Amino acid sequence: MYYTKVNQDNCIACGLCQIISPELFDYTSEGIAFTKMDSNAGNAPIPAERFDAFLDAYRKCPTGAILRSESPFPPTEQ
């Protein structure tokens, strides 16, 4: 089981992740990517049927902004 979120500081709003995996990724009004399934918290597992598309987006992200983990990401401080 894997988890994902986008490091929004590294996102250049290229659009590639949303083209490859529109079920997992979307964009803010500023064009910065985020994961749709948990509002970029990184605590919802990637559905098995979406994993191949996720992996393709993860590998093709030009800045490495898409993160993955085998456990949920810790909450971010706000």
BADO-986000 format. One record per residue (C-alpha): residue number from 1; residue in one letter; y, z, x. Coordinates in steps of 0.1 Angstrom, whole numbers, plus 5000, padded with zeros to 4 digits. Each point is the difference from the previous one (the first is absolute). Layout:
BADO-986000
<pt fikol="NUM" dotor="A" yy="Y" zz="Z" xx="X"/>
...
***
This chain:
BADO-986000
<pt fikol="1" dotor="M" yy="5000" zz="5000" xx="5000"/>
<pt fikol="2" dotor="Y" yy="5034" zz="4990" xx="5013"/>
<pt fikol="3" dotor="Y" yy="5036" zz="5009" xx="4991"/>
<pt fikol="4" dotor="T" yy="5031" zz="4980" xx="5007"/>
<pt fikol="5" dotor="K" yy="5038" zz="5002" xx="4999"/>
<pt fikol="6" dotor="V" yy="5029" zz="4980" xx="5015"/>
<pt fikol="7" dotor="N" yy="5021" zz="5013" xx="5028"/>
<pt fikol="8" dotor="Q" yy="5032" zz="4989" xx="4983"/>
<pt fikol="9" dotor="D" yy="5021" zz="5005" xx="5032"/>
<pt fikol="10" dotor="N" yy="4979" zz="4972" xx="5016"/>
<pt fikol="11" dotor="C" yy="4999" zz="4976" xx="4970"/>
<pt fikol="12" dotor="I" yy="5020" zz="4968" xx="5004"/>
<pt fikol="13" dotor="A" yy="4996" zz="4989" xx="4964"/>
<pt fikol="14" dotor="C" yy="4981" zz="4968" xx="5010"/>
<pt fikol="15" dotor="G" yy="4980" zz="5000" xx="4968"/>
<pt fikol="16" dotor="L" yy="4967" zz="4993" xx="5015"/>
<pt fikol="17" dotor="C" yy="4982" zz="5032" xx="4988"/>
<pt fikol="18" dotor="Q" yy="5010" zz="4993" xx="4964"/>
<pt fikol="19" dotor="I" yy="4990" zz="4964" xx="5002"/>
<pt fikol="20" dotor="I" yy="4965" zz="5009" xx="5014"/>
<pt fikol="21" dotor="S" yy="4994" zz="5031" xx="4979"/>
<pt fikol="22" dotor="P" yy="5024" zz="5002" xx="4969"/>
<pt fikol="23" dotor="E" yy="4977" zz="5025" xx="4984"/>
<pt fikol="24" dotor="L" yy="5008" zz="5025" xx="5028"/>
<pt fikol="25" dotor="F" yy="5035" zz="4993" xx="5012"/>
<pt fikol="26" dotor="D" yy="5034" zz="4995" xx="4984"/>
<pt fikol="27" dotor="Y" yy="5036" zz="5002" xx="5012"/>
<pt fikol="28" dotor="T" yy="5030" zz="5023" xx="4994"/>
<pt fikol="29" dotor="S" yy="5033" zz="4985" xx="4988"/>
<pt fikol="30" dotor="E" yy="5009" zz="4998" xx="5037"/>
<pt fikol="31" dotor="G" yy="4969" zz="4979" xx="5007"/>
<pt fikol="32" dotor="I" yy="4981" zz="5027" xx="5019"/>
<pt fikol="33" dotor="A" yy="4962" zz="5001" xx="4993"/>
<pt fikol="34" dotor="F" yy="4982" zz="5030" xx="4985"/>
<pt fikol="35" dotor="T" yy="4965" zz="5006" xx="4986"/>
<pt fikol="36" dotor="K" yy="4999" zz="4997" xx="4963"/>
<pt fikol="37" dotor="M" yy="4970" zz="5023" xx="4992"/>
<pt fikol="38" dotor="D" yy="5017" zz="5032" xx="5011"/>
<pt fikol="39" dotor="S" yy="5037" zz="4991" xx="5006"/>
<pt fikol="40" dotor="N" yy="4993" zz="4999" xx="5038"/>
<pt fikol="41" dotor="A" yy="4988" zz="5035" xx="5002"/>
<pt fikol="42" dotor="G" yy="4967" zz="4990" xx="5017"/>
<pt fikol="43" dotor="N" yy="4978" zz="5023" xx="4980"/>
<pt fikol="44" dotor="A" yy="4982" zz="4976" xx="4977"/>
<pt fikol="45" dotor="P" yy="4969" zz="4983" xx="5015"/>
<pt fikol="46" dotor="I" yy="5000" zz="4963" xx="5002"/>
<pt fikol="47" dotor="P" yy="4978" zz="4986" xx="4973"/>
<pt fikol="48" dotor="A" yy="4968" zz="4984" xx="5014"/>
<pt fikol="49" dotor="E" yy="5007" zz="4967" xx="4982"/>
<pt fikol="50" dotor="R" yy="5035" zz="4998" xx="5017"/>
<pt fikol="51" dotor="F" yy="4989" zz="5010" xx="5035"/>
<pt fikol="52" dotor="D" yy="4995" zz="4965" xx="5014"/>
<pt fikol="53" dotor="A" yy="5035" zz="4989" xx="4988"/>
<pt fikol="54" dotor="F" yy="5014" zz="5033" xx="5015"/>
<pt fikol="55" dotor="L" yy="4984" zz="4994" xx="5033"/>
<pt fikol="56" dotor="D" yy="5014" zz="4964" xx="5002"/>
<pt fikol="57" dotor="A" yy="5035" zz="5013" xx="4993"/>
<pt fikol="58" dotor="Y" yy="4996" zz="5029" xx="5024"/>
<pt fikol="59" dotor="R" yy="4989" zz="4976" xx="5028"/>
<pt fikol="60" dotor="K" yy="5027" zz="4974" xx="4993"/>
<pt fikol="61" dotor="C" yy="5030" zz="5024" xx="4997"/>
<pt fikol="62" dotor="P" yy="5023" zz="4988" xx="5028"/>
<pt fikol="63" dotor="T" yy="5014" zz="5034" xx="5007"/>
<pt fikol="64" dotor="G" yy="4970" zz="5022" xx="4994"/>
<pt fikol="65" dotor="A" yy="5018" zz="5017" xx="4971"/>
<pt fikol="66" dotor="I" yy="4969" zz="5003" xx="4979"/>
<pt fikol="67" dotor="L" yy="4981" zz="5031" xx="5010"/>
<pt fikol="68" dotor="R" yy="4964" zz="5010" xx="4992"/>
<pt fikol="69" dotor="S" yy="4981" zz="5033" xx="5002"/>
<pt fikol="70" dotor="E" yy="4966" zz="5013" xx="4992"/>
<pt fikol="71" dotor="S" yy="5016" zz="5030" xx="4983"/>
<pt fikol="72" dotor="P" yy="5031" zz="5004" xx="4978"/>
<pt fikol="73" dotor="F" yy="5033" zz="5000" xx="5018"/>
<pt fikol="74" dotor="P" yy="5019" zz="5033" xx="5002"/>
<pt fikol="75" dotor="P" yy="5029" zz="5004" xx="4976"/>
<pt fikol="76" dotor="T" yy="5033" zz="4989" xx="5014"/>
<pt fikol="77" dotor="E" yy="5029" zz="5024" xx="5001"/>
<pt fikol="78" dotor="Q" yy="5030" zz="4990" xx="4979"/>
***
